């Protein structure tokens, strides 16, 4: 009997049963295929309805949490991109260019450019967008390092004005990292000399919380670059020059500090931060040229890192910002490669 | 005749009396088929939706932009040289040479184009063409008082040295490598090239320090270790020879073999800080961090300039 004949015989046996075949074996096969069918059907429905990867299915995620993402493609056309943000519906990608015309370019998820954002009346040499955040209503907020300002735009790209809440009218500030939490509060890192801190503003622009000071003690910052908030409301701050991530509770009290990037490795220069749907924290390490991912279920535990130094697809050169959309697709501003890399779980 | 029972009647009767079994069998087949179709169909859709993106790679997109610039401005020699280097990086040597030639038609003495053309020809083993290009650049810069500051000339002199060495023109090779080292003293390739010329001429005492310096600047330089092995063997310096053999084993991932060679080296000479550094590197690869740290520290006590040992101590002390 050759291989093909053996295979044919096996398939016939499964489908038709053999004479004297025990009913139990047949029932087991039926049960197996039923389970497989419903498993695939449930996964397909989950993916089609939520758009998320099947690795985030409840239960399945316990096993797949440590699976790294895959590189998909790169959005080209950015010029030394410093930061990236995604609209709530995932249909617009905002990239802050620190080179070229120094403006915010807006792309579709496929990488087609649709528009640019720049504060009217400003010249290239007098503006420098460093961070972008998108509110739930689609308004775009951009921090400008040279002008020490935060500019606001409508979802269509029309300039609204400058964001300067009353709490900071009377004092100079240098806003850098911007992010929104689930309650639509805007978190801003301020790195004015002597005042490295985090400010949290409610949707009505009232100051809700402020914490931090300049320095390298536990409760201090040295160039806090970005913030991100997990599903429990804990605030994570990338304390870049102190090479650590500081975690604060909802009241602004220091909860824990993360320095480890992997066994026997520490973070070098943490920059952009983002959470995915499994509450995994993604940290861009600007001079390790990779993204480090933590499980934040309890004390943050390192899961894996992805990316390495280089100029090929899936390699980074001084990456900076990161954003994750509602479909768990990851966008990384790969600064010196002049692209925004797209990765997927 | 009307009462005769046909086969068709028998089949129908059989089915009617065995209906539950028949339905089970058919149903099972349908279930299996549906599962396979669903699995394959969803698998293909899922892969396409999450992992596939049609379009050029980043490198191809960059190349297209460069080609566009040449199309829009064909008289721009700089754009032609840029796209030529991009072709060369992708192994499209013929296209690269064509673009370099076009750039030279626009600007006859455009050094960047001559150097690029020479490099491209060298890569396809057109030694005569490459030599012509590099000698042309060397001639242009013969009396240039600033040639030591021009990094692009470093490669030209290196290639010239390599070609002359291949042709047995040892003195010309030495001069060219020395010119290259004048521009960049830390170029391991030029140090190696010069060292090998001395080795071929039997001048071992001149070859050894050059090859040692080459591997100091590039501790992973396998050719350098091979050259040094020949020198030490001829000089009878067994301690150093075992150290070089250890580094070659290390480069091949044969760490136990490397440790063995290093032990032999230390039995013959304890003055070589590089041996302790090599021990540190090997222990570290094997996960024996305490021993690695001790070895690095010993290396630094003997020579605090060893960069690999410095990095090792910093890493292991975290």
Contacts between the chains, C-beta under 8 A, distances in Angstrom:
chain1	res1	chain2	res2	distance
A	14	B	32	7.6
A	15	B	25	7.7
A	15	B	28	7.0
A	15	B	29	5.5
A	15	B	32	7.0
A	16	B	25	6.9
A	17	B	25	7.5
A	26	B	28	7.8
A	29	B	28	7.6
A	30	B	28	6.0
A	30	B	31	7.1
A	33	B	28	7.6
A	33	B	31	5.2
A	33	B	32	5.6
A	33	B	35	5.2
A	34	B	31	6.7
A	36	B	35	5.3
A	36	B	39	7.3
A	37	B	31	6.5
A	37	B	34	6.4
A	37	B	35	4.4
A	37	B	38	6.5
A	40	B	35	6.9
A	40	B	38	5.0
A	40	B	39	5.3
A	40	B	42	5.9
A	41	B	38	6.5
A	43	B	42	7.2
A	44	B	38	7.1
A	44	B	42	4.6
A	47	B	42	8.0
A	47	B	46	6.4
A	47	B	49	7.8
A	53	B	50	6.1
A	54	B	46	7.1
A	70	B	51	5.6
A	72	B	50	7.6
A	72	B	51	5.9
A	72	B	52	7.5
A	72	B	53	5.2
A	73	B	53	3.8
A	73	B	55	6.3
A	73	B	57	7.9
A	74	B	57	7.9
A	74	B	58	4.6
A	76	B	58	6.1
A	76	B	61	4.7
A	76	B	62	7.6
A	110	B	53	7.5
A	111	B	55	7.2
A	264	B	318	7.3
A	266	B	318	6.3
A	312	B	58	8.0
A	312	B	59	7.5
A	313	B	57	5.7
A	313	B	58	6.0
A	313	B	59	7.9
A	337	B	58	7.2
A	339	B	58	5.6
A	342	B	53	7.4
A	344	B	50	4.7
A	344	B	51	5.9
A	345	B	50	7.6
